[in-house]
Amino acid sequence: MSEKSHLLKSFLIETAVYAVLVAAYFFLVLHFMSGWLASLFDRSNKGVYATVALLLMIAQGVVLEVTTTALLRFIRRRTE
């Protein structure tokens, strides 16, 4: 397999895995945290809400990156 096709395959797998994880994260947050976030928005200082939202976005990025990296390593070991 050429280097370009190997890179394309890795990219497509990573994109698909990342898309599934982002969708799962979205529905988990929607299910478990939507009420709390809505009340935080309505009842608290908007700066607190913005800080919490920013921290959630950063945590999402870190967790998804670590998870995607681990899954890709697992997939590469299985395919090689």
PyMOL Python script that loads the backbone (N, CA, C, O; Angstrom):
from pymol import cmd

cmd.read_pdbstr("""\
ATOM      1  N   MET A   1       0.839  -1.167   0.000  1.00  0.00           N
ATOM      2  CA  MET A   1       0.000   0.000   0.000  1.00  0.00           C
ATOM      3  C   MET A   1       0.889   1.237   0.000  1.00  0.00           C
ATOM      4  O   MET A   1       1.838   1.332   0.779  1.00  0.00           O
ATOM      5  N   SER A   2       0.576   2.175  -0.873  1.00  0.00           N
ATOM      6  CA  SER A   2       1.405   3.371  -0.953  1.00  0.00           C
ATOM      7  C   SER A   2       1.178   4.262   0.266  1.00  0.00           C
ATOM      8  O   SER A   2       0.183   4.143   0.979  1.00  0.00           O
ATOM      9  N   GLU A   3       2.126   5.144   0.471  1.00  0.00           N
ATOM     10  CA  GLU A   3       2.075   6.043   1.624  1.00  0.00           C
ATOM     11  C   GLU A   3       0.848   6.954   1.576  1.00  0.00           C
ATOM     12  O   GLU A   3       0.211   7.195   2.602  1.00  0.00           O
ATOM     13  N   LYS A   4       0.514   7.463   0.378  1.00  0.00           N
ATOM     14  CA  LYS A   4      -0.638   8.361   0.250  1.00  0.00           C
ATOM     15  C   LYS A   4      -1.939   7.642   0.571  1.00  0.00           C
ATOM     16  O   LYS A   4      -2.792   8.191   1.268  1.00  0.00           O
ATOM     17  N   SER A   5      -2.100   6.435   0.079  1.00  0.00           N
ATOM     18  CA  SER A   5      -3.339   5.708   0.350  1.00  0.00           C
ATOM     19  C   SER A   5      -3.429   5.313   1.820  1.00  0.00           C
ATOM     20  O   SER A   5      -4.518   5.278   2.393  1.00  0.00           O
ATOM     21  N   HIS A   6      -2.284   5.015   2.424  1.00  0.00           N
ATOM     22  CA  HIS A   6      -2.272   4.705   3.857  1.00  0.00           C
ATOM     23  C   HIS A   6      -2.675   5.933   4.679  1.00  0.00           C
ATOM     24  O   HIS A   6      -3.453   5.817   5.625  1.00  0.00           O
ATOM     25  N   LEU A   7      -2.151   7.103   4.322  1.00  0.00           N
ATOM     26  CA  LEU A   7      -2.513   8.336   5.021  1.00  0.00           C
ATOM     27  C   LEU A   7      -3.985   8.678   4.823  1.00  0.00           C
ATOM     28  O   LEU A   7      -4.658   9.113   5.757  1.00  0.00           O
ATOM     29  N   LEU A   8      -4.481   8.481   3.608  1.00  0.00           N
ATOM     30  CA  LEU A   8      -5.894   8.755   3.339  1.00  0.00           C
ATOM     31  C   LEU A   8      -6.787   7.821   4.143  1.00  0.00           C
ATOM     32  O   LEU A   8      -7.794   8.250   4.706  1.00  0.00           O
ATOM     33  N   LYS A   9      -6.424   6.566   4.196  1.00  0.00           N
ATOM     34  CA  LYS A   9      -7.198   5.589   4.966  1.00  0.00           C
ATOM     35  C   LYS A   9      -7.205   5.968   6.446  1.00  0.00           C
ATOM     36  O   LYS A   9      -8.258   5.929   7.082  1.00  0.00           O
ATOM     37  N   SER A  10      -6.065   6.328   6.996  1.00  0.00           N
ATOM     38  CA  SER A  10      -5.984   6.754   8.396  1.00  0.00           C
ATOM     39  C   SER A  10      -6.829   7.998   8.646  1.00  0.00           C
ATOM     40  O   SER A  10      -7.529   8.092   9.654  1.00  0.00           O
ATOM     41  N   PHE A  11      -6.756   8.943   7.724  1.00  0.00           N
ATOM     42  CA  PHE A  11      -7.536  10.167   7.857  1.00  0.00           C
ATOM     43  C   PHE A  11      -9.033   9.889   7.850  1.00  0.00           C
ATOM     44  O   PHE A  11      -9.776  10.444   8.660  1.00  0.00           O
ATOM     45  N   LEU A  12      -9.472   9.037   6.943  1.00  0.00           N
ATOM     46  CA  LEU A  12     -10.896   8.713   6.851  1.00  0.00           C
ATOM     47  C   LEU A  12     -11.381   7.958   8.089  1.00  0.00           C
ATOM     48  O   LEU A  12     -12.477   8.215   8.587  1.00  0.00           O
ATOM     49  N   ILE A  13     -10.578   7.043   8.575  1.00  0.00           N
ATOM     50  CA  ILE A  13     -10.946   6.309   9.789  1.00  0.00           C
ATOM     51  C   ILE A  13     -11.019   7.264  10.968  1.00  0.00           C
ATOM     52  O   ILE A  13     -11.969   7.214  11.750  1.00  0.00           O
ATOM     53  N   GLU A  14     -10.025   8.132  11.104  1.00  0.00           N
ATOM     54  CA  GLU A  14     -10.010   9.087  12.211  1.00  0.00           C
ATOM     55  C   GLU A  14     -11.198  10.027  12.140  1.00  0.00           C
ATOM     56  O   GLU A  14     -11.804  10.335  13.165  1.00  0.00           O
ATOM     57  N   THR A  15     -11.537  10.484  10.951  1.00  0.00           N
ATOM     58  CA  THR A  15     -12.677  11.379  10.783  1.00  0.00           C
ATOM     59  C   THR A  15     -13.977  10.685  11.162  1.00  0.00           C
ATOM     60  O   THR A  15     -14.820  11.275  11.838  1.00  0.00           O
ATOM     61  N   ALA A  16     -14.147   9.446  10.734  1.00  0.00           N
ATOM     62  CA  ALA A  16     -15.365   8.696  11.062  1.00  0.00           C
ATOM     63  C   ALA A  16     -15.471   8.458  12.569  1.00  0.00           C
ATOM     64  O   ALA A  16     -16.536   8.648  13.156  1.00  0.00           O
ATOM     65  N   VAL A  17     -14.376   8.045  13.188  1.00  0.00           N
ATOM     66  CA  VAL A  17     -14.380   7.801  14.638  1.00  0.00           C
ATOM     67  C   VAL A  17     -14.662   9.101  15.378  1.00  0.00           C
ATOM     68  O   VAL A  17     -15.449   9.120  16.325  1.00  0.00           O
ATOM     69  N   TYR A  18     -14.038  10.162  14.961  1.00  0.00           N
ATOM     70  CA  TYR A  18     -14.232  11.455  15.620  1.00  0.00           C
ATOM     71  C   TYR A  18     -15.680  11.916  15.481  1.00  0.00           C
ATOM     72  O   TYR A  18     -16.252  12.448  16.433  1.00  0.00           O
ATOM     73  N   ALA A  19     -16.277  11.719  14.307  1.00  0.00           N
ATOM     74  CA  ALA A  19     -17.669  12.126  14.092  1.00  0.00           C
ATOM     75  C   ALA A  19     -18.614  11.356  15.013  1.00  0.00           C
ATOM     76  O   ALA A  19     -19.541  11.939  15.576  1.00  0.00           O
ATOM     77  N   VAL A  20     -18.387  10.063  15.169  1.00  0.00           N
ATOM     78  CA  VAL A  20     -19.215   9.257  16.065  1.00  0.00           C
ATOM     79  C   VAL A  20     -19.053   9.729  17.509  1.00  0.00           C
ATOM     80  O   VAL A  20     -20.036   9.860  18.238  1.00  0.00           O
ATOM     81  N   LEU A  21     -17.818   9.983  17.914  1.00  0.00           N
ATOM     82  CA  LEU A  21     -17.577  10.437  19.286  1.00  0.00           C
ATOM     83  C   LEU A  21     -18.186  11.807  19.556  1.00  0.00           C
ATOM     84  O   LEU A  21     -18.721  12.038  20.641  1.00  0.00           O
ATOM     85  N   VAL A  22     -18.115  12.710  18.602  1.00  0.00           N
ATOM     86  CA  VAL A  22     -18.702  14.041  18.781  1.00  0.00           C
ATOM     87  C   VAL A  22     -20.219  13.927  18.896  1.00  0.00           C
ATOM     88  O   VAL A  22     -20.828  14.586  19.739  1.00  0.00           O
ATOM     89  N   ALA A  23     -20.829  13.100  18.058  1.00  0.00           N
ATOM     90  CA  ALA A  23     -22.285  12.920  18.135  1.00  0.00           C
ATOM     91  C   ALA A  23     -22.679  12.309  19.485  1.00  0.00           C
ATOM     92  O   ALA A  23     -23.656  12.741  20.096  1.00  0.00           O
ATOM     93  N   ALA A  24     -21.929  11.312  19.948  1.00  0.00           N
ATOM     94  CA  ALA A  24     -22.218  10.707  21.248  1.00  0.00           C
ATOM     95  C   ALA A  24     -22.064  11.732  22.367  1.00  0.00           C
ATOM     96  O   ALA A  24     -22.899  11.797  23.268  1.00  0.00           O
ATOM     97  N   TYR A  25     -21.010  12.527  22.315  1.00  0.00           N
ATOM     98  CA  TYR A  25     -20.795  13.576  23.320  1.00  0.00           C
ATOM     99  C   TYR A  25     -21.961  14.560  23.317  1.00  0.00           C
ATOM    100  O   TYR A  25     -22.461  14.937  24.377  1.00  0.00           O
ATOM    101  N   PHE A  26     -22.387  14.972  22.142  1.00  0.00           N
ATOM    102  CA  PHE A  26     -23.492  15.925  22.022  1.00  0.00           C
ATOM    103  C   PHE A  26     -24.748  15.386  22.698  1.00  0.00           C
ATOM    104  O   PHE A  26     -25.386  16.092  23.480  1.00  0.00           O
ATOM    105  N   PHE A  27     -25.107  14.131  22.398  1.00  0.00           N
ATOM    106  CA  PHE A  27     -26.326  13.573  22.969  1.00  0.00           C
ATOM    107  C   PHE A  27     -26.192  13.311  24.465  1.00  0.00           C
ATOM    108  O   PHE A  27     -27.173  13.427  25.199  1.00  0.00           O
ATOM    109  N   LEU A  28     -25.004  12.962  24.927  1.00  0.00           N
ATOM    110  CA  LEU A  28     -24.793  12.786  26.368  1.00  0.00           C
ATOM    111  C   LEU A  28     -24.946  14.110  27.113  1.00  0.00           C
ATOM    112  O   LEU A  28     -25.607  14.169  28.150  1.00  0.00           O
ATOM    113  N   VAL A  29     -24.342  15.155  26.592  1.00  0.00           N
ATOM    114  CA  VAL A  29     -24.471  16.475  27.219  1.00  0.00           C
ATOM    115  C   VAL A  29     -25.913  16.944  27.146  1.00  0.00           C
ATOM    116  O   VAL A  29     -26.437  17.490  28.117  1.00  0.00           O
ATOM    117  N   LEU A  30     -26.553  16.739  26.017  1.00  0.00           N
ATOM    118  CA  LEU A  30     -27.950  17.135  25.863  1.00  0.00           C
ATOM    119  C   LEU A  30     -28.832  16.410  26.875  1.00  0.00           C
ATOM    120  O   LEU A  30     -29.725  17.017  27.466  1.00  0.00           O
ATOM    121  N   HIS A  31     -28.590  15.134  27.073  1.00  0.00           N
ATOM    122  CA  HIS A  31     -29.409  14.337  27.978  1.00  0.00           C
ATOM    123  C   HIS A  31     -29.122  14.649  29.444  1.00  0.00           C
ATOM    124  O   HIS A  31     -30.049  14.855  30.227  1.00  0.00           O
ATOM    125  N   PHE A  32     -27.852  14.684  29.816  1.00  0.00           N
ATOM    126  CA  PHE A  32     -27.493  14.787  31.227  1.00  0.00           C
ATOM    127  C   PHE A  32     -27.277  16.215  31.733  1.00  0.00           C
ATOM    128  O   PHE A  32     -27.449  16.468  32.925  1.00  0.00           O
ATOM    129  N   MET A  33     -26.911  17.134  30.875  1.00  0.00           N
ATOM    130  CA  MET A  33     -26.525  18.458  31.363  1.00  0.00           C
ATOM    131  C   MET A  33     -27.389  19.606  30.850  1.00  0.00           C
ATOM    132  O   MET A  33     -27.195  20.745  31.274  1.00  0.00           O
ATOM    133  N   SER A  34     -28.323  19.346  29.964  1.00  0.00           N
ATOM    134  CA  SER A  34     -29.070  20.456  29.370  1.00  0.00           C
ATOM    135  C   SER A  34     -29.858  21.243  30.413  1.00  0.00           C
ATOM    136  O   SER A  34     -29.890  22.473  30.368  1.00  0.00           O
ATOM    137  N   GLY A  35     -30.493  20.544  31.350  1.00  0.00           N
ATOM    138  CA  GLY A  35     -31.255  21.242  32.386  1.00  0.00           C
ATOM    139  C   GLY A  35     -30.367  22.093  33.267  1.00  0.00           C
ATOM    140  O   GLY A  35     -30.693  23.236  33.586  1.00  0.00           O
ATOM    141  N   TRP A  36     -29.234  21.519  33.658  1.00  0.00           N
ATOM    142  CA  TRP A  36     -28.305  22.251  34.515  1.00  0.00           C
ATOM    143  C   TRP A  36     -27.721  23.455  33.786  1.00  0.00           C
ATOM    144  O   TRP A  36     -27.601  24.536  34.363  1.00  0.00           O
ATOM    145  N   LEU A  37     -27.362  23.271  32.536  1.00  0.00           N
ATOM    146  CA  LEU A  37     -26.809  24.401  31.774  1.00  0.00           C
ATOM    147  C   LEU A  37     -27.850  25.488  31.542  1.00  0.00           C
ATOM    148  O   LEU A  37     -27.531  26.676  31.592  1.00  0.00           O
ATOM    149  N   ALA A  38     -29.091  25.088  31.290  1.00  0.00           N
ATOM    150  CA  ALA A  38     -30.161  26.073  31.089  1.00  0.00           C
ATOM    151  C   ALA A  38     -30.401  26.869  32.367  1.00  0.00           C
ATOM    152  O   ALA A  38     -30.553  28.089  32.321  1.00  0.00           O
ATOM    153  N   SER A  39     -30.437  26.176  33.513  1.00  0.00           N
ATOM    154  CA  SER A  39     -30.644  26.908  34.768  1.00  0.00           C
ATOM    155  C   SER A  39     -29.436  27.778  35.108  1.00  0.00           C
ATOM    156  O   SER A  39     -29.586  28.864  35.668  1.00  0.00           O
ATOM    157  N   LEU A  40     -28.247  27.302  34.772  1.00  0.00           N
ATOM    158  CA  LEU A  40     -27.047  28.115  34.989  1.00  0.00           C
ATOM    159  C   LEU A  40     -27.117  29.384  34.147  1.00  0.00           C
ATOM    160  O   LEU A  40     -26.763  30.463  34.621  1.00  0.00           O
ATOM    161  N   PHE A  41     -27.566  29.262  32.918  1.00  0.00           N
ATOM    162  CA  PHE A  41     -27.703  30.419  32.037  1.00  0.00           C
ATOM    163  C   PHE A  41     -28.748  31.395  32.577  1.00  0.00           C
ATOM    164  O   PHE A  41     -28.537  32.608  32.574  1.00  0.00           O
ATOM    165  N   ASP A  42     -29.871  30.857  33.036  1.00  0.00           N
ATOM    166  CA  ASP A  42     -30.972  31.713  33.494  1.00  0.00           C
ATOM    167  C   ASP A  42     -30.704  32.374  34.839  1.00  0.00           C
ATOM    168  O   ASP A  42     -31.096  33.521  35.052  1.00  0.00           O
ATOM    169  N   ARG A  43     -30.036  31.661  35.757  1.00  0.00           N
ATOM    170  CA  ARG A  43     -29.949  32.119  37.139  1.00  0.00           C
ATOM    171  C   ARG A  43     -28.617  32.757  37.535  1.00  0.00           C
ATOM    172  O   ARG A  43     -28.559  33.472  38.536  1.00  0.00           O
ATOM    173  N   SER A  44     -27.578  32.522  36.794  1.00  0.00           N
ATOM    174  CA  SER A  44     -26.274  33.020  37.238  1.00  0.00           C
ATOM    175  C   SER A  44     -25.771  34.139  36.344  1.00  0.00           C
ATOM    176  O   SER A  44     -26.394  34.520  35.353  1.00  0.00           O
ATOM    177  N   ASN A  45     -24.631  34.637  36.736  1.00  0.00           N
ATOM    178  CA  ASN A  45     -23.916  35.634  35.955  1.00  0.00           C
ATOM    179  C   ASN A  45     -23.536  35.000  34.620  1.00  0.00           C
ATOM    180  O   ASN A  45     -23.106  33.847  34.578  1.00  0.00           O
ATOM    181  N   LYS A  46     -23.690  35.733  33.556  1.00  0.00           N
ATOM    182  CA  LYS A  46     -23.376  35.193  32.223  1.00  0.00           C
ATOM    183  C   LYS A  46     -21.889  34.859  32.083  1.00  0.00           C
ATOM    184  O   LYS A  46     -21.514  34.001  31.284  1.00  0.00           O
ATOM    185  N   GLY A  47     -21.061  35.529  32.849  1.00  0.00           N
ATOM    186  CA  GLY A  47     -19.633  35.214  32.835  1.00  0.00           C
ATOM    187  C   GLY A  47     -19.360  33.812  33.367  1.00  0.00           C
ATOM    188  O   GLY A  47     -18.494  33.102  32.856  1.00  0.00           O
ATOM    189  N   VAL A  48     -20.111  33.418  34.404  1.00  0.00           N
ATOM    190  CA  VAL A  48     -19.969  32.068  34.954  1.00  0.00           C
ATOM    191  C   VAL A  48     -20.407  31.040  33.920  1.00  0.00           C
ATOM    192  O   VAL A  48     -19.738  30.028  33.711  1.00  0.00           O
ATOM    193  N   TYR A  49     -21.546  31.313  33.271  1.00  0.00           N
ATOM    194  CA  TYR A  49     -22.036  30.412  32.224  1.00  0.00           C
ATOM    195  C   TYR A  49     -21.016  30.301  31.085  1.00  0.00           C
ATOM    196  O   TYR A  49     -20.731  29.206  30.601  1.00  0.00           O
ATOM    197  N   ALA A  50     -20.479  31.432  30.670  1.00  0.00           N
ATOM    198  CA  ALA A  50     -19.500  31.428  29.581  1.00  0.00           C
ATOM    199  C   ALA A  50     -18.251  30.648  29.971  1.00  0.00           C
ATOM    200  O   ALA A  50     -17.696  29.918  29.150  1.00  0.00           O
ATOM    201  N   THR A  51     -17.804  30.793  31.211  1.00  0.00           N
ATOM    202  CA  THR A  51     -16.630  30.058  31.686  1.00  0.00           C
ATOM    203  C   THR A  51     -16.889  28.561  31.695  1.00  0.00           C
ATOM    204  O   THR A  51     -16.054  27.774  31.248  1.00  0.00           O
ATOM    205  N   VAL A  52     -18.059  28.170  32.208  1.00  0.00           N
ATOM    206  CA  VAL A  52     -18.412  26.743  32.231  1.00  0.00           C
ATOM    207  C   VAL A  52     -18.496  26.192  30.812  1.00  0.00           C
ATOM    208  O   VAL A  52     -17.992  25.103  30.536  1.00  0.00           O
ATOM    209  N   ALA A  53     -19.131  26.939  29.914  1.00  0.00           N
ATOM    210  CA  ALA A  53     -19.245  26.493  28.526  1.00  0.00           C
ATOM    211  C   ALA A  53     -17.868  26.350  27.882  1.00  0.00           C
ATOM    212  O   ALA A  53     -17.617  25.383  27.162  1.00  0.00           O
ATOM    213  N   LEU A  54     -16.987  27.294  28.134  1.00  0.00           N
ATOM    214  CA  LEU A  54     -15.628  27.227  27.587  1.00  0.00           C
ATOM    215  C   LEU A  54     -14.871  26.028  28.144  1.00  0.00           C
ATOM    216  O   LEU A  54     -14.176  25.332  27.403  1.00  0.00           O
ATOM    217  N   LEU A  55     -15.002  25.784  29.442  1.00  0.00           N
ATOM    218  CA  LEU A  55     -14.338  24.622  30.044  1.00  0.00           C
ATOM    219  C   LEU A  55     -14.885  23.305  29.479  1.00  0.00           C
ATOM    220  O   LEU A  55     -14.132  22.353  29.275  1.00  0.00           O
ATOM    221  N   LEU A  56     -16.195  23.257  29.230  1.00  0.00           N
ATOM    222  CA  LEU A  56     -16.773  22.060  28.606  1.00  0.00           C
ATOM    223  C   LEU A  56     -16.217  21.841  27.189  1.00  0.00           C
ATOM    224  O   LEU A  56     -15.944  20.708  26.793  1.00  0.00           O
ATOM    225  N   MET A  57     -16.055  22.919  26.441  1.00  0.00           N
ATOM    226  CA  MET A  57     -15.504  22.800  25.085  1.00  0.00           C
ATOM    227  C   MET A  57     -14.058  22.327  25.109  1.00  0.00           C
ATOM    228  O   MET A  57     -13.660  21.487  24.302  1.00  0.00           O
ATOM    229  N   ILE A  58     -13.280  22.862  26.028  1.00  0.00           N
ATOM    230  CA  ILE A  58     -11.879  22.448  26.148  1.00  0.00           C
ATOM    231  C   ILE A  58     -11.795  20.986  26.572  1.00  0.00           C
ATOM    232  O   ILE A  58     -11.005  20.219  26.022  1.00  0.00           O
ATOM    233  N   ALA A  59     -12.608  20.606  27.549  1.00  0.00           N
ATOM    234  CA  ALA A  59     -12.617  19.213  28.003  1.00  0.00           C
ATOM    235  C   ALA A  59     -13.039  18.276  26.880  1.00  0.00           C
ATOM    236  O   ALA A  59     -12.475  17.192  26.728  1.00  0.00           O
ATOM    237  N   GLN A  60     -14.025  18.688  26.094  1.00  0.00           N
ATOM    238  CA  GLN A  60     -14.459  17.881  24.959  1.00  0.00           C
ATOM    239  C   GLN A  60     -13.313  17.661  23.990  1.00  0.00           C
ATOM    240  O   GLN A  60     -13.073  16.537  23.550  1.00  0.00           O
ATOM    241  N   GLY A  61     -12.613  18.719  23.661  1.00  0.00           N
ATOM    242  CA  GLY A  61     -11.498  18.596  22.723  1.00  0.00           C
ATOM    243  C   GLY A  61     -10.410  17.668  23.227  1.00  0.00           C
ATOM    244  O   GLY A  61      -9.898  16.839  22.474  1.00  0.00           O
ATOM    245  N   VAL A  62     -10.057  17.802  24.492  1.00  0.00           N
ATOM    246  CA  VAL A  62      -8.998  16.970  25.067  1.00  0.00           C
ATOM    247  C   VAL A  62      -9.426  15.509  25.118  1.00  0.00           C
ATOM    248  O   VAL A  62      -8.684  14.622  24.697  1.00  0.00           O
ATOM    249  N   VAL A  63     -10.628  15.263  25.638  1.00  0.00           N
ATOM    250  CA  VAL A  63     -11.105  13.882  25.767  1.00  0.00           C
ATOM    251  C   VAL A  63     -11.266  13.220  24.403  1.00  0.00           C
ATOM    252  O   VAL A  63     -10.888  12.063  24.223  1.00  0.00           O
ATOM    253  N   LEU A  64     -11.821  13.943  23.454  1.00  0.00           N
ATOM    254  CA  LEU A  64     -11.996  13.355  22.122  1.00  0.00           C
ATOM    255  C   LEU A  64     -10.661  13.098  21.435  1.00  0.00           C
ATOM    256  O   LEU A  64     -10.507  12.091  20.744  1.00  0.00           O
ATOM    257  N   GLU A  65      -9.710  13.982  21.614  1.00  0.00           N
ATOM    258  CA  GLU A  65      -8.389  13.772  21.013  1.00  0.00           C
ATOM    259  C   GLU A  65      -7.704  12.554  21.620  1.00  0.00           C
ATOM    260  O   GLU A  65      -7.145  11.730  20.896  1.00  0.00           O
ATOM    261  N   VAL A  66      -7.742  12.436  22.934  1.00  0.00           N
ATOM    262  CA  VAL A  66      -7.117  11.279  23.602  1.00  0.00           C
ATOM    263  C   VAL A  66      -7.814   9.989  23.199  1.00  0.00           C
ATOM    264  O   VAL A  66      -7.158   8.986  22.920  1.00  0.00           O
ATOM    265  N   THR A  67      -9.139  10.012  23.169  1.00  0.00           N
ATOM    266  CA  THR A  67      -9.906   8.816  22.800  1.00  0.00           C
ATOM    267  C   THR A  67      -9.649   8.419  21.350  1.00  0.00           C
ATOM    268  O   THR A  67      -9.448   7.242  21.051  1.00  0.00           O
ATOM    269  N   THR A  68      -9.657   9.391  20.460  1.00  0.00           N
ATOM    270  CA  THR A  68      -9.412   9.100  19.046  1.00  0.00           C
ATOM    271  C   THR A  68      -8.011   8.542  18.842  1.00  0.00           C
ATOM    272  O   THR A  68      -7.830   7.586  18.087  1.00  0.00           O
ATOM    273  N   THR A  69      -7.028   9.122  19.500  1.00  0.00           N
ATOM    274  CA  THR A  69      -5.652   8.637  19.388  1.00  0.00           C
ATOM    275  C   THR A  69      -5.542   7.198  19.886  1.00  0.00           C
ATOM    276  O   THR A  69      -4.899   6.363  19.250  1.00  0.00           O
ATOM    277  N   ALA A  70      -6.164   6.915  21.014  1.00  0.00           N
ATOM    278  CA  ALA A  70      -6.120   5.554  21.561  1.00  0.00           C
ATOM    279  C   ALA A  70      -6.819   4.560  20.636  1.00  0.00           C
ATOM    280  O   ALA A  70      -6.314   3.460  20.411  1.00  0.00           O
ATOM    281  N   LEU A  71      -7.968   4.940  20.103  1.00  0.00           N
ATOM    282  CA  LEU A  71      -8.677   4.040  19.192  1.00  0.00           C
ATOM    283  C   LEU A  71      -7.888   3.796  17.910  1.00  0.00           C
ATOM    284  O   LEU A  71      -7.850   2.673  17.409  1.00  0.00           O
ATOM    285  N   LEU A  72      -7.260   4.837  17.382  1.00  0.00           N
ATOM    286  CA  LEU A  72      -6.466   4.660  16.159  1.00  0.00           C
ATOM    287  C   LEU A  72      -5.263   3.760  16.407  1.00  0.00           C
ATOM    288  O   LEU A  72      -4.913   2.949  15.550  1.00  0.00           O
ATOM    289  N   ARG A  73      -4.634   3.890  17.555  1.00  0.00           N
ATOM    290  CA  ARG A  73      -3.516   2.996  17.879  1.00  0.00           C
ATOM    291  C   ARG A  73      -3.997   1.563  17.954  1.00  0.00           C
ATOM    292  O   ARG A  73      -3.328   0.651  17.469  1.00  0.00           O
ATOM    293  N   PHE A  74      -5.163   1.358  18.564  1.00  0.00           N
ATOM    294  CA  PHE A  74      -5.742   0.020  18.660  1.00  0.00           C
ATOM    295  C   PHE A  74      -6.059  -0.541  17.275  1.00  0.00           C
ATOM    296  O   PHE A  74      -5.773  -1.703  16.987  1.00  0.00           O
ATOM    297  N   ILE A  75      -6.652   0.295  16.419  1.00  0.00           N
ATOM    298  CA  ILE A  75      -7.007  -0.145  15.062  1.00  0.00           C
ATOM    299  C   ILE A  75      -5.753  -0.464  14.260  1.00  0.00           C
ATOM    300  O   ILE A  75      -5.724  -1.463  13.541  1.00  0.00           O
ATOM    301  N   ARG A  76      -4.721   0.361  14.366  1.00  0.00           N
ATOM    302  CA  ARG A  76      -3.478   0.110  13.624  1.00  0.00           C
ATOM    303  C   ARG A  76      -2.821  -1.195  14.060  1.00  0.00           C
ATOM    304  O   ARG A  76      -2.290  -1.930  13.228  1.00  0.00           O
ATOM    305  N   ARG A  77      -2.853  -1.484  15.351  1.00  0.00           N
ATOM    306  CA  ARG A  77      -2.263  -2.743  15.833  1.00  0.00           C
ATOM    307  C   ARG A  77      -3.027  -3.940  15.269  1.00  0.00           C
ATOM    308  O   ARG A  77      -2.424  -4.963  14.947  1.00  0.00           O
ATOM    309  N   ARG A  78      -4.349  -3.818  15.147  1.00  0.00           N
ATOM    310  CA  ARG A  78      -5.158  -4.918  14.649  1.00  0.00           C
ATOM    311  C   ARG A  78      -4.971  -5.126  13.149  1.00  0.00           C
ATOM    312  O   ARG A  78      -5.046  -6.257  12.670  1.00  0.00           O
ATOM    313  N   THR A  79      -4.728  -4.051  12.407  1.00  0.00           N
ATOM    314  CA  THR A  79      -4.617  -4.163  10.946  1.00  0.00           C
ATOM    315  C   THR A  79      -3.207  -4.489  10.479  1.00  0.00           C
ATOM    316  O   THR A  79      -3.017  -4.900   9.335  1.00  0.00           O
ATOM    317  N   GLU A  80      -2.232  -4.314  11.331  1.00  0.00           N
ATOM    318  CA  GLU A  80      -0.845  -4.569  10.908  1.00  0.00           C
ATOM    319  C   GLU A  80      -0.408  -5.966  11.230  1.00  0.00           C
ATOM    320  O   GLU A  80       0.729  -6.340  10.940  1.00  0.00           O
TER     321      GLU A  80
END
""", "prot")
cmd.dss("prot")
cmd.show_as("cartoon", "prot")
cmd.util.cbc("prot")
cmd.orient("prot")
